[in-house]
């Protein structure tokens, strides 16, 4: 049976303005495929209550116990896509350790226990009409639902997709299907460094009228966008990746400092985030 939890904002998270319905569900695996040499795409059959998601939110997944892997804690994973009409919830992930190694052994027809949706998603402000989406590797998975939402609103973002090599580029075709203008950069082509991306982004501000930045994961990309945003008075948001235990704000394992009100405050990435203002991230 599903477990439904209603989380109400507390005094420690006064910036959180909405109630969140969190569900624990056993979801059947519809498909589980290798995307390339490093990444896998997991598609679950999910009920409508679970699919009441926002771009930037995440789920806490109960990784299976296998002969090779015995993960202890759940693993937080950002939403790659959610389709209410099809009843599908998807995750794109890289096999990097015990938890994802165990997940990689899941087969279609089996079930995966998920808790969510969790956290605060991206805010799509009306004044942000020409956003830039920039991420690297699996960080692009977090931005995919955001591109889909902008497409629904009739706005066309620019997406810069970065990877180590062309064969490891993620989500470029998906972003194009949402109407985004896609630019790809890779390490092997020598155009993915900050020294190359900075003039590229500056040029897009002039030629495309970029008025908002969205990114995920990479600290160097965050610092670059913070500097460019400060020079051009362009705001934006960052979805952070962080180790966590409970995923609902109780354990305090994901606390880190942020810049607010002229000083530094400690906030929980799982509860007050994982999405934060661009200039808040230290």
C-alpha positions as a Markdown table, in Angstrom:
| # | Residue | x | y | z |
|---|---|---|---|---|
| 1 | Unk | 0.0 | 0.0 | 0.0 |
| 2 | Unk | 1.2 | 3.5 | -0.7 |
| 3 | Unk | 2.3 | 5.7 | 2.2 |
| 4 | Unk | 1.3 | 9.4 | 1.8 |
| 5 | Unk | 3.1 | 12.0 | 3.8 |
| 6 | Unk | 2.1 | 15.7 | 4.0 |
| 7 | Unk | 5.1 | 17.9 | 4.7 |
| 8 | Unk | 4.3 | 21.4 | 6.0 |
| 9 | Unk | 6.9 | 24.2 | 6.0 |
| 10 | Unk | 8.5 | 24.8 | 9.4 |
| 11 | Unk | 10.2 | 27.8 | 10.9 |
| 12 | Unk | 13.6 | 26.7 | 9.7 |
| 13 | Unk | 12.4 | 26.9 | 6.1 |
| 14 | Unk | 10.3 | 30.0 | 6.0 |
| 15 | Unk | 11.2 | 30.5 | 2.3 |
| 16 | Unk | 9.2 | 27.4 | 1.4 |
| 17 | Unk | 5.7 | 28.6 | 0.7 |
| 18 | Unk | 3.8 | 25.6 | -0.3 |
| 19 | Unk | 2.7 | 22.3 | 1.2 |
| 20 | Unk | 4.2 | 19.2 | -0.5 |
| 21 | Unk | 2.5 | 15.8 | -0.8 |
| 22 | Unk | 5.1 | 13.1 | -0.6 |
| 23 | Unk | 4.3 | 9.5 | -1.6 |
| 24 | Unk | 6.0 | 6.2 | -1.1 |
| 25 | Unk | 5.2 | 3.8 | -4.0 |
| 26 | Unk | 6.2 | 0.5 | -5.5 |
| 27 | Unk | 6.5 | 1.4 | -9.2 |
| 28 | Unk | 6.8 | -1.2 | -11.9 |
| 29 | Unk | 9.8 | -0.9 | -14.2 |
| 30 | Unk | 8.5 | -0.4 | -17.8 |
| 31 | Unk | 12.0 | -0.2 | -19.4 |
| 32 | Unk | 15.6 | 0.0 | -18.4 |
| 33 | Unk | 18.1 | 0.6 | -21.2 |
| 34 | Unk | 21.8 | 1.4 | -21.7 |
| 35 | Unk | 22.0 | 4.8 | -23.3 |
| 36 | Unk | 25.8 | 4.8 | -23.9 |
| 37 | Unk | 28.9 | 3.5 | -22.2 |
| 38 | Unk | 28.2 | 5.3 | -18.9 |
| 39 | Unk | 24.5 | 6.1 | -18.6 |
| 40 | Unk | 21.2 | 4.2 | -18.2 |
| 41 | Unk | 17.6 | 5.3 | -18.7 |
| 42 | Unk | 15.1 | 3.9 | -16.2 |
| 43 | Unk | 11.3 | 4.3 | -17.0 |
| 44 | Unk | 8.8 | 3.5 | -14.3 |
| 45 | Unk | 5.0 | 3.2 | -14.4 |
| 46 | Unk | 3.7 | 5.7 | -11.9 |
| 47 | Unk | 0.3 | 6.8 | -10.6 |
| 48 | Unk | -0.9 | 10.4 | -11.1 |
| 49 | Unk | -0.2 | 11.4 | -7.5 |
| 50 | Unk | 3.5 | 10.6 | -7.9 |
| 51 | Unk | 3.6 | 12.5 | -11.2 |
| 52 | Unk | 2.5 | 15.8 | -9.5 |
| 53 | Unk | 6.0 | 17.0 | -10.1 |
| 54 | Unk | 7.9 | 20.1 | -10.9 |
| 55 | Unk | 11.1 | 20.5 | -12.9 |
| 56 | Unk | 14.1 | 20.4 | -10.5 |
| 57 | Unk | 12.5 | 18.1 | -7.9 |
| 58 | Unk | 13.9 | 14.7 | -7.1 |
| 59 | Unk | 12.9 | 11.2 | -5.7 |
| 60 | Unk | 14.6 | 9.0 | -3.1 |
| 61 | Unk | 15.1 | 5.6 | -4.6 |
| 62 | Unk | 15.4 | 2.4 | -2.5 |
| 63 | Unk | 18.1 | 0.5 | -4.4 |
| 64 | Unk | 17.8 | -3.2 | -4.4 |
| 65 | Unk | 20.0 | -5.7 | -2.5 |
| 66 | Unk | 21.8 | -7.9 | -4.9 |
| 67 | Unk | 24.6 | -10.6 | -4.7 |
| 68 | Unk | 27.1 | -8.0 | -5.8 |
| 69 | Unk | 25.8 | -4.8 | -4.1 |
| 70 | Unk | 24.1 | -4.2 | -0.7 |
| 71 | Unk | 23.4 | -0.4 | -0.6 |
| 72 | Unk | 22.2 | 0.7 | 2.8 |
| 73 | Unk | 20.7 | 4.2 | 2.2 |
| 74 | Unk | 18.3 | 5.4 | -0.4 |
| 75 | Unk | 19.8 | 7.3 | -3.3 |
| 76 | Unk | 18.4 | 10.8 | -4.3 |
| 77 | Unk | 17.9 | 11.1 | -8.1 |
| 78 | Unk | 16.7 | 14.1 | -10.1 |
| 79 | Unk | 13.7 | 13.6 | -12.4 |
| 80 | Unk | 14.6 | 13.2 | -16.0 |
| 81 | Unk | 11.0 | 13.3 | -17.3 |
| 82 | Unk | 7.5 | 12.8 | -16.2 |
| 83 | Unk | 4.5 | 12.1 | -18.4 |
| 84 | Unk | 1.1 | 12.3 | -16.8 |
| 85 | Unk | -0.7 | 11.1 | -19.9 |
| 86 | Unk | 1.4 | 7.9 | -20.2 |
| 87 | Unk | 1.8 | 7.5 | -16.4 |
| 88 | Unk | 5.6 | 7.4 | -16.7 |
| 89 | Unk | 8.4 | 8.6 | -14.5 |
| 90 | Unk | 12.0 | 8.5 | -15.8 |
| 91 | Unk | 15.5 | 8.7 | -14.4 |
| 92 | Unk | 18.8 | 9.1 | -16.3 |
| 93 | Unk | 21.8 | 8.0 | -14.2 |
| 94 | Unk | 25.4 | 7.1 | -14.4 |
| 95 | Unk | 26.6 | 3.8 | -12.8 |
| 96 | Unk | 29.2 | 5.1 | -10.3 |
| 97 | Unk | 28.9 | 3.2 | -7.1 |
| 98 | Unk | 27.1 | 0.6 | -4.9 |
| 99 | Unk | 23.6 | 2.1 | -5.2 |
| 100 | Unk | 23.6 | 2.8 | -8.9 |
| 101 | Unk | 25.4 | -0.5 | -9.5 |
| 102 | Unk | 22.5 | -2.3 | -7.8 |
| 103 | Unk | 20.0 | -0.3 | -9.8 |
| 104 | Unk | 21.6 | -1.3 | -13.0 |
| 105 | Unk | 20.6 | -4.9 | -12.3 |
| 106 | Unk | 16.9 | -4.1 | -12.2 |
| 107 | Unk | 14.8 | -5.6 | -15.0 |
| 108 | Unk | 11.6 | -4.6 | -16.7 |
| 109 | Unk | 8.6 | -6.0 | -14.8 |
| 110 | Unk | 10.3 | -5.7 | -11.4 |
| 111 | Unk | 9.4 | -3.0 | -8.9 |
| 112 | Unk | 11.3 | -0.1 | -7.4 |
| 113 | Unk | 10.3 | 1.7 | -4.2 |
| 114 | Unk | 10.4 | 5.5 | -4.6 |
| 115 | Unk | 9.6 | 8.3 | -2.3 |
| 116 | Unk | 8.7 | 11.7 | -3.7 |
| 117 | Unk | 8.4 | 14.1 | -5.3 |
| 118 | Unk | 10.8 | 15.9 | -3.0 |
| 119 | Unk | 12.4 | 19.3 | -2.7 |
| 120 | Unk | 11.8 | 22.7 | -4.3 |
| 121 | Unk | 11.9 | 22.9 | -8.1 |
| 122 | Unk | 12.8 | 25.6 | -10.5 |
| 123 | Unk | 10.8 | 28.8 | -10.6 |
| 124 | Unk | 9.9 | 30.0 | -14.1 |
| 125 | Unk | 9.5 | 33.7 | -13.7 |
| 126 | Unk | 7.4 | 35.6 | -16.3 |
| 127 | Unk | 10.2 | 38.1 | -17.0 |
| 128 | Unk | 12.7 | 35.2 | -17.9 |
| 129 | Unk | 11.7 | 34.8 | -21.6 |
| 130 | Unk | 15.0 | 33.6 | -23.2 |
| 131 | Unk | 16.8 | 31.4 | -20.7 |
| 132 | Unk | 20.1 | 29.6 | -21.1 |
| 133 | Unk | 20.3 | 26.0 | -19.8 |
| 134 | Unk | 23.9 | 24.9 | -19.2 |
| 135 | Unk | 25.1 | 21.6 | -17.7 |
| 136 | Unk | 27.5 | 18.8 | -18.2 |
| 137 | Unk | 27.0 | 15.0 | -18.3 |
| 138 | Unk | 24.2 | 13.7 | -16.2 |
| 139 | Unk | 23.5 | 17.2 | -14.9 |
| 140 | Unk | 21.6 | 17.7 | -18.1 |
| 141 | Unk | 19.0 | 15.2 | -16.9 |
| 142 | Unk | 17.9 | 17.7 | -14.2 |
| 143 | Unk | 17.3 | 20.4 | -16.8 |
| 144 | Unk | 15.3 | 18.3 | -19.3 |
| 145 | Unk | 11.9 | 18.8 | -17.5 |
| 146 | Unk | 12.7 | 22.5 | -17.3 |
| 147 | Unk | 13.1 | 22.6 | -21.1 |
| 148 | Unk | 9.9 | 20.7 | -21.5 |
| 149 | Unk | 8.0 | 23.2 | -19.3 |
| 150 | Unk | 9.4 | 26.2 | -21.2 |
| 151 | Unk | 8.2 | 24.5 | -24.4 |
| 152 | Unk | 4.8 | 24.2 | -22.9 |
| 153 | Unk | 4.8 | 27.9 | -22.2 |
| 154 | Unk | 5.8 | 28.7 | -25.8 |
| 155 | Unk | 9.3 | 29.9 | -24.9 |
| 156 | Unk | 12.5 | 28.7 | -26.7 |
| 157 | Unk | 15.5 | 28.3 | -24.4 |
| 158 | Unk | 19.1 | 27.9 | -25.5 |
| 159 | Unk | 20.8 | 24.7 | -24.2 |
| 160 | Unk | 24.5 | 24.2 | -24.0 |
| 161 | Unk | 25.2 | 20.5 | -23.5 |
| 162 | Unk | 28.8 | 19.6 | -22.3 |
| 163 | Unk | 30.5 | 16.2 | -22.0 |
| 164 | Unk | 33.9 | 14.6 | -22.2 |
| 165 | Unk | 33.4 | 13.3 | -25.7 |
| 166 | Unk | 30.7 | 13.5 | -28.4 |
| 167 | Unk | 29.6 | 9.9 | -27.8 |
| 168 | Unk | 28.8 | 10.8 | -24.1 |
| 169 | Unk | 26.7 | 13.9 | -24.9 |
| 170 | Unk | 23.4 | 13.6 | -23.1 |
| 171 | Unk | 19.9 | 15.0 | -23.9 |
| 172 | Unk | 20.8 | 17.0 | -27.0 |
| 173 | Unk | 18.1 | 15.4 | -29.1 |
| 174 | Unk | 15.6 | 15.7 | -26.3 |
| 175 | Unk | 16.2 | 19.4 | -25.9 |
| 176 | Unk | 15.8 | 19.8 | -29.7 |
| 177 | Unk | 12.5 | 18.0 | -29.5 |
| 178 | Unk | 11.3 | 20.7 | -27.0 |
| 179 | Unk | 12.3 | 23.4 | -29.5 |
| 180 | Unk | 15.5 | 24.5 | -27.8 |
| 181 | Unk | 18.4 | 25.8 | -29.7 |
| 182 | Unk | 21.2 | 23.3 | -28.8 |
| 183 | Unk | 24.9 | 23.9 | -28.7 |
| 184 | Unk | 27.3 | 21.0 | -27.9 |
| 185 | Unk | 30.8 | 21.3 | -26.4 |
| 186 | Unk | 33.2 | 18.5 | -25.4 |
| 187 | Unk | 36.6 | 18.0 | -23.9 |
| 188 | Unk | 37.9 | 16.2 | -26.9 |
| 189 | Unk | 36.9 | 19.1 | -29.1 |
| 190 | Unk | 38.7 | 21.5 | -26.8 |
| 191 | Unk | 35.7 | 23.9 | -26.4 |
| 192 | Unk | 34.2 | 22.9 | -23.1 |
| 193 | Unk | 36.5 | 24.8 | -20.7 |
| 194 | Unk | 35.5 | 28.0 | -18.9 |
| 195 | Unk | 37.9 | 30.0 | -21.1 |
| 196 | Unk | 35.8 | 28.9 | -24.1 |
| 197 | Unk | 32.3 | 28.9 | -22.6 |
| 198 | Unk | 32.7 | 32.4 | -21.1 |
| 199 | Unk | 32.9 | 34.2 | -24.5 |
| 200 | Unk | 30.2 | 31.8 | -25.9 |
| 201 | Unk | 27.8 | 32.8 | -23.2 |
| 202 | Unk | 28.7 | 36.4 | -23.5 |
| 203 | Unk | 28.0 | 36.2 | -27.2 |
| 204 | Unk | 24.6 | 34.5 | -26.6 |
| 205 | Unk | 23.6 | 37.4 | -24.3 |
| 206 | Unk | 24.2 | 39.8 | -27.1 |
| 207 | Unk | 22.8 | 37.8 | -30.0 |
| 208 | Unk | 19.9 | 35.9 | -28.4 |
| 209 | Unk | 19.0 | 38.2 | -25.6 |
| 210 | Unk | 19.6 | 35.6 | -22.8 |
| 211 | Unk | 18.0 | 36.9 | -19.6 |
| 212 | Unk | 18.3 | 33.9 | -17.2 |
| 213 | Unk | 20.7 | 31.2 | -16.4 |
| 214 | Unk | 19.9 | 27.6 | -15.3 |
| 215 | Unk | 22.5 | 25.0 | -14.4 |
| 216 | Unk | 23.1 | 21.9 | -12.4 |
| 217 | Unk | 26.0 | 20.0 | -10.7 |
| 218 | Unk | 29.3 | 21.5 | -11.9 |
| 219 | Unk | 30.9 | 24.0 | -9.5 |
| 220 | Unk | 33.1 | 25.6 | -12.1 |
| 221 | Unk | 30.0 | 26.2 | -14.3 |
| 222 | Unk | 28.2 | 27.8 | -11.4 |
| 223 | Unk | 31.1 | 30.1 | -10.7 |
| 224 | Unk | 31.3 | 31.1 | -14.3 |
| 225 | Unk | 27.6 | 31.9 | -14.6 |
| 226 | Unk | 27.8 | 33.8 | -11.3 |
| 227 | Unk | 30.5 | 36.0 | -12.7 |
| 228 | Unk | 28.8 | 36.6 | -16.0 |
| 229 | Unk | 25.4 | 37.1 | -14.3 |
| 230 | Unk | 26.9 | 39.8 | -12.0 |
| 231 | Unk | 28.4 | 41.6 | -14.9 |
| 232 | Unk | 25.2 | 41.7 | -16.9 |
| 233 | Unk | 22.6 | 41.7 | -14.1 |
| 234 | Unk | 21.2 | 38.4 | -15.1 |
| 235 | Unk | 19.7 | 36.1 | -12.5 |
| 236 | Unk | 19.1 | 32.4 | -12.5 |
| 237 | Unk | 18.9 | 29.2 | -10.5 |
| 238 | Unk | 21.1 | 26.2 | -9.7 |
| 239 | Unk | 20.1 | 22.7 | -8.9 |
| 240 | Unk | 22.6 | 21.2 | -6.5 |
| 241 | Unk | 23.8 | 17.6 | -6.1 |
| 242 | Unk | 24.5 | 16.6 | -2.5 |
| 243 | Unk | 24.8 | 13.4 | -0.4 |
| 244 | Unk | 21.8 | 12.9 | 1.8 |
| 245 | Unk | 20.3 | 10.3 | 4.1 |
| 246 | Unk | 16.6 | 10.9 | 4.7 |
| 247 | Unk | 15.7 | 13.3 | 1.8 |
| 248 | Unk | 13.0 | 15.1 | 3.8 |
| 249 | Unk | 15.0 | 17.5 | 6.0 |
| 250 | Unk | 15.2 | 15.5 | 9.2 |
| 251 | Unk | 18.8 | 14.1 | 9.3 |
| 252 | Unk | 20.6 | 17.4 | 8.4 |
| 253 | Unk | 23.1 | 15.4 | 6.4 |
| 254 | Unk | 22.9 | 17.7 | 3.3 |
| 255 | Unk | 23.3 | 21.1 | 5.1 |
| 256 | Unk | 25.7 | 23.5 | 3.4 |
| 257 | Unk | 26.2 | 27.3 | 3.6 |
| 258 | Unk | 24.5 | 29.8 | 1.3 |
| 259 | Unk | 24.7 | 33.5 | 0.8 |
| 260 | Unk | 21.5 | 35.3 | 2.0 |
| 261 | Unk | 20.7 | 38.7 | 3.5 |
| 262 | Unk | 24.4 | 39.9 | 3.3 |
| 263 | Unk | 25.7 | 36.8 | 5.2 |
| 264 | Unk | 26.0 | 33.1 | 5.2 |
| 265 | Unk | 23.2 | 30.8 | 6.3 |
| 266 | Unk | 23.1 | 27.0 | 6.6 |
| 267 | Unk | 20.3 | 25.4 | 4.6 |
| 268 | Unk | 19.2 | 21.8 | 3.7 |
| 269 | Unk | 19.7 | 20.9 | 0.1 |
| 270 | Unk | 16.9 | 18.3 | 0.2 |
| 271 | Unk | 14.3 | 20.6 | 1.9 |
| 272 | Unk | 15.1 | 24.3 | 1.0 |
| 273 | Unk | 16.5 | 23.1 | -2.3 |
| 274 | Unk | 17.8 | 21.4 | -4.3 |
| 275 | Unk | 17.2 | 24.5 | -6.5 |
| 276 | Unk | 18.7 | 27.7 | -5.2 |
| 277 | Unk | 19.2 | 31.2 | -6.6 |
| 278 | Unk | 22.3 | 31.5 | -8.7 |
| 279 | Unk | 24.1 | 34.0 | -6.5 |
| 280 | Unk | 23.2 | 32.2 | -3.3 |
| 281 | Unk | 25.5 | 29.3 | -3.9 |
| 282 | Unk | 28.9 | 29.5 | -2.1 |
